[in-house]
Each structure stands twice: as C-alpha cells, then as structure tokens.
Amino acid sequence: MTDVRPTDEADGVLHTLFRSDQGGHEQVVLCQDRESGLKAVIAIHSTALGDALGGTRFYPYASEEAAVRDALNLSRGMSYKNALAGLDHGGGKAVIIGDPSLIKTEQLLLAYGRFVASLGGRYVTACDVGTYVQDMDVVARECRWTTGRSPENGGAGDSSVLTAFGVFQGMRAAAQTQWGEPTLRGRRVGVAGVGKVGHHLVEHLVEDGAEVVITDVRAEAVERILARHPQVTAVTDAEVLVRTPLDVYAPCALGGALDDATVAALTASVVCGAANNQLAHPGVEKDLADRGILYAPDYVVNAGGVIQVADELHGFDFDRAKAKANQIFDTTLAIFDRAKADGIPPAAAADRLAEQRMAEARARATGAAAASVVTAR
C-alpha cells in the first residue's frame, strides 16, 4: 500500500475540524459515486437545536481540501443563522465538487439524494449557490429530507421574496437604532446587486419612501429596475456607490464586500444587506464600529430564506413564514441593544446570542438525559 502523507492543506482542514475554535463539528461525511461522478461533502456542525438545516453548494473548488473547508465554515454559519432565526434546527451544509454547468446530471443529483437520505434526517438540504428549485425536486425523489422544492412538488419555491423582506426588517431596526424611527422614508439607500433578492428589496424601499441608488454588474438587472421605478438612480459600480453620499449601504451581491478599502470610503452610517459573509476578514466589524457605522449582521437579516425552507417541512404556509421573518426586526434590535450594553460590535453580539441559545439547548438535553437515567434506575 502506498504511504500517503497528509499535505499541509489537509492538516489545516483537520486542525479546523478537531482543534480550532472554528471546529466542533459533530459529523463530516465524504460522499463519492463513481458512476455519476459525484464528489460531495456533508458537514453537520450542530444538532443542539434540532436536525441540521442548510443548502447544497455546487462549485468547482480548487481542491478537495478547499471543499471540505468551505463545508465546515458554511455549516458553522448555519448553526448561528438558524439559532438567531428562532428555528428548531441546527446547522449543516453540503458542497458538491465540480462545475455544475459541466457535470450536473439527474443521475448525480439522485446519487447525492441517497447520501443525504442515509443520514436519516440529521441533515435537511436545500438550494444554495449552483443548485436550484428544479435540482431539489430531483434530490427529493431519493430523499424526503429535502426543502426548497417547487410548488408543484409540494415545496415553497423561490425564497428570495422572504429573504428580501427579512433584510428590509433588519434595515428598519437599524433605522430605529440610528435615527429613532423604524422607517427609511427620506433616507438615501444604496443597493449593490439587484438580482433575485436585491430587486425585491428595492420594491420595499421605494414603497417605504426611500431614495434609492443601485448598481449591478448586469446591465439588464439595472434596466429592469429603472423601467419599473424611474425615480431610482444608478451608478456604474459598487466602488462608485460606496463613495456616493448615502444613509444606508446594502450589499446584496458577492461576499467579502466590506473590506478595508470599502469601510474607509463608506459615506453611509448604516450597513444592512442580503449578501452572505460580507465581512472580508476578522476585525472589519470593529473598524465599522470605530467609524460610527452601524452594521446589521448579514446572517441575521438575510435569514428569511432559511425561515421559508424550514416552514416547508411543516407544509408551507406563506403567511406563517412571513410572520416568522417579520421577527427579524425584533432580533436585530436585540442585537444592537446587546452590543451597546456589552460595548462590542453587533457582529460579536449576534454570535454571543446565538451561542447562548445553543448552549441552553445543550444544557436542557443534558438535563433531560440525566433525568431519564435516574428514572430508569
């Protein structure tokens, strides 16, 4: 047998999994189906609050180690997002390795569904980057623990409507904290990215009486907004947008939007948007706070989508899911209050509140288990 020595990168993944503060995952499953070409990673970070829930990302990673690392990071993030969304779900995430435009097939998705099903409900999957409603319909043929399906197949369909609604509620909470009123009326809001979620957010802002400035890398997305709302203005790119006089900056496109250069250039006093992983690196949240910019943590305000897919598990009811997403307003306010009381940035306050809910759930479970042992004796 060939002696296979771990690479530095692989050792780094194992360090993340077993020995770092970013680890603590309960289970990581490596999946391979040679017939279909499937290579996937399913990471379950926590089931303290219930079965892990999180989407499936289909992406051409540079290496298998990079895929594992992404699954670890994303699943941990889902634990925090689900906790603060008030869901009885832990955090999980799956990644499929490869270019979906080249290797995504029905056979591969069915094979993936069988792997998810083999976990017996410990992980519930949904859409993410590179996977769509129609893909979840295929996965669901092999796995009943699948959400994000089409209405025709018992699902809720596109989750962008409630994602945008939740972001708007978070923005209202930021307005309440920063200016004393839960409205964007008369405020100038810059939206970077007006695609699936961003264009719905613009609708809420226009209806609320905000002055809206937009940008997007796709000209057709901008044109669609301007045709519907002639009062909205557009700028060439995000770099110009952050330097435009604004009250609120809403990053709704790629992650890492808040880097050192962007924070230094921002004119807005509130940042609240739909994009995931907005902070480019640790420390950015402190830089925002030091500049007096109120940051609404992304995984808190963009939780409307996961609220929707979680509701689907109980027979989707839009009004019920919207009422749950409406609570993002109160959750965001509580985070701002905790940040002020503890003298920490809102991102750190959000983490503390999520960790508190998970710890309380673990304590209850431990207490219940101990009680059952005593009863059995």
N, C-alpha and C positions, 0 to 999 in steps of 0.2 A: 504494500500500500504506500502511495506517495505521501511523504511528510508535508502537510500543508500548514504553513506557519501564518498566523494572523498578520494582516497588514496593520500599519498604524491607524488607518481609517477604520478598519473593522474593530480594532481595540478601542477606538474612540467611541464607536457605537455601543459596545459592551459597557464601557465606562458610564455612558449616558443612561443605559438601562439599569445597571445594578448599583452604581456607586455615586451618582451625582444627584443634586437637588432637583434636576430636571427629570430624573427617572422615577422609580417607584411604580412602574407599570406592573399590572397583575399578570398579563399574558401577552405574548407576541407569537403570532402564527405565520410561518413561511409557507406559501402555497405554490405548487407547481403542477401544471397539467401539460405534459409534453405534446399531446395530440393537438391541442388548440393553441399552444404557445403561451399559455397563461403563466405569468410570474407575478405573485402578489404578496403583500404583507398586510396582515390584520393586527392592529395594536389595540389592546384594551388597557386603558390607563387605570380606570377605577369603576367599580360597580357598587360603591358605597351607597349611592342614592337609587340604584336600580340597574337594569340592563344597560350596557353601554350603547350610546347612540351617536352616530356620526357618519359622514358621507364617504363615498368612494372616489378617490382622485385617480385619474388615468393620465400618466405623464411620462415622457421619455427621459427618465433620470440618467445622469451621467454614469452612475454605478449602482449596484445593488445596495451598497452601504449607504449611499445618499438616500435611497428609497426608504430604507429602514429608519434612518434618522428623521426623515420627514414624517413618517408614520408615527414615530414616538412623540415628536413635537406637536403634531396636529391632534393626536388623541388626548394628550395632556390639556391642550387648549380647549377641547370639547368638554372635558370634566368641569372646567371653570365656567364655560359658557352655559352648560346645562344647569349647573348649580345656581347661577345667578338668574337664569330664566325661570327658576322655580319649578323645574321639571324633575320628575322622579326617575331620572336617568343618569347614569354615569357617562364617562367619556370614552369614546373609541373612534378609530379612523382606519380606513384601509387605503392602500395605494396599489394600483396595477402598473407594472413597469412596461413602458413602451409607448410608441406614438399611436394614439387612438385612430388617427387617420389612416394608418398603415396596417395595424394588427387587430383592431376591434372587430370581432365577429360574433354572431349569435352563439356559436359553439364555445367561444372563450367566455362570454358572459354567463352561459349556463354552467360551465365548469366553476366559475367564480361563485355563483349562487350555491352550488353544492358545498363549497368550502365554508361559506357563511352559515349555511344550514347545519353543518356538522358541529357548530358551536352551541347548538341547542337554544338559541335566544340570548346568550350572553352578550352578543353584539347584534345591533339592528342597523342596517345600512340604508343609505340614501344617496342622492346625487351630490357631486362636487365638481371641481374642475375636470373637464374631459368626459363627464358622464351626464346623461340627460334623462328626462322622464321616460322616453321610449326604451332606454337601456334598463332602467329599473323594472319596467314591465317584463323584460326578458328575464332578468335575475329572479324576479318574483315567481316565475314558473318553477324554479327549483328551490326557492327559499321563502317561507312565509314571513320571515323577519326582514321585510323589505318595505321601505316607505318611499315617498317621492314619486309614486306611480301616477299614471294618467287617470283622469276621472272615469274614463271608460273601463278601467281595470280596478276600480274601487279606491283610487287614490285622490289626492288633493290637487295634483297638477303643479303648475309653476308657483314657486314660493316667493318670487320677487315682490309680489304685492305686499305681503305682510312684513317682509324684510324692510322695505322702504317705510312702511307705516311705523315700525319699531324705531327706525333711525329718526324719523320725524318726532316721535315721542321723546327720545333722548335729547333731541335738539331743543324741544320745548322746555325740558327740565334744565338744560344748560342756560337757556334764556332767563328762566325763573331765577336761577342762582346768580347769573351775571348782571341782569338788568331789572330784576324784581317782578317780571311778568312772563307767564308761560306762552309767549307768542313771538313770532318772527315778523309781525307786522311792522313795516317801516325799516326793517333791518336788511342789510345787503349780504346775500349769501352766495358764495362761490362754490359751484358743484363741479368737481373734476371727475368726469366719467358719467355719461348719461345713457348708459346701456340698459340692461334688464332692470336693475334696481334704481339707478340714477334718474331715469326718466319718470318713474313713479314718484320719487322724492320731489322732483321739480313740480309735479302736479300739486302735492301737498303744500309746498312753499308758496306757489302762486295763489292758491286758494286762501292761504293764511295772510296774504298781503305783503309778502316779502319781495324785495327787489332781487332778481336772480341773474347771476352771471355764470355761464357754463363754458366748458371746454371738453373735447373728446378727440382721440386720435382718428376716429372715423367721422368723416365729413357728413355722411348720411345720418348719423345719430344726432349731430348738431342741427342739421337742416330739419329733421323731424320735429324737434322741439321748437325751433324758430317759426316753423309754419303753423304750429298749433298755438304758440304764445308769442306774438310779435313783440311784446314788451320785454321779453327776455333778451339779454345781450350775450355775445360770445367773444371769447378771446382765442388766440392761436394755440396756446398750450398751457400746461399746468404751471410751468415756470413763470409765465406772464400772469397767470391767475393769482398765484400766491403773493405777487407784488402789487396786485390791484387792491385799492382800498376796499376792505371787506370788514364785516362784523363777524361772519362765520365762514370757516373754510370746511368743506365737506368732501374729503377724499373718497371716491366711490369706484375706483378702478383697481390698480395693482397694489399689492402690499409694499411695505417699505417706503411709503410716500412721505413720511415725516423723518427726513434725515437732517443732518446738522445744517446744511445749506438752506433747506426749506424752512426750518424753525427760525433761523436767523433772519430770513427775508419776510416771514409772515406778517401781514398787517392785521389779520383777524385776531379778536380776543377770545374766540371760541373755536375749537376744532371738534367736529362731530360728523362722521361719515360712515358709509357702509363697507368700505374696503376692509379685508382681513389683515391682521399683522401690520398695522400702519406704522408702528414704531420701528425704525430701521435698526436700532440696536439699543441695548440697555443704557439708561442714562438720558435718553431723549425725553422721557416723561418729566424728569427733573428740570431739564432745560426749558421745557414748555412752562412749567410752574414758575420757574425763576423769571420768565418774561411776562408773567401775569396772564398767560393764555390758559383758559380752562379747557382741559381735554376730557372728552367723554369716551371712556374706554371702548374700543371697537367691538370686542366680543360681547359687551353688554348691550349696546344699542342695536347691533345687527342680528340679534337673536330671534327676530320674528320668523325667519325661515325655519329654524330648528323647532320653534314652537309649533309651526304648521305641520311639519312632518311627524312630530310627536303626537299631535292630535289625530293624525291619520290612523294611528294604531287603535284608536277607540271609535272609528267610524267618523270620518271627517265632518266637522261642523264649522263652517267659516266664522259664524258669529261667536262661537265659543273660543276659537283660536284667536280671533281679533281681540276679544276681551282679555285674553291672557297676554297678548302682545301689548295691549294698552298699559299693562302694569310696568312696562319698561320705563315709563315716566317716573313712577314712584321709586323703582330700583335705582335709577340714575340719580335721583335726588338724594337717596340714602347714601349712595357712594360719595357724592360731593360733601354731604354732612360729615361722614366718617373721615374723609380726607382732611377737612378743616379741623375736626376735633383732634385727630392724631398728628396733625402737622406733616402730612405726607401727600404725595401726588395722588390724584384719583385712580391711576392705574394700580398703584400699590394698595390703595383702599379696597378696590374691587377684588384683588387677589385675596386679601385678608377675609373679606366677607364670604367669598366662595369657599376658601379653606375652612372657615368656621362652620359652614353648613355641612361640608363633607365630614368634618371631624365629629360633629354632633350626630350625624347618621351612623358613623362607625361606632360611636360610644353606645348608641341605642342598640345596635346589632350585637355588640359585645355583651351588653347587659341582658338582652333577651336570651342569648345563647347560654350565659351563666345561669340564668333563672331556670332554663329548661333542663340543665344538668342537675341542679338541685332538686327539681321536681321529680326527675327520673330516679334519683336516689331514694 
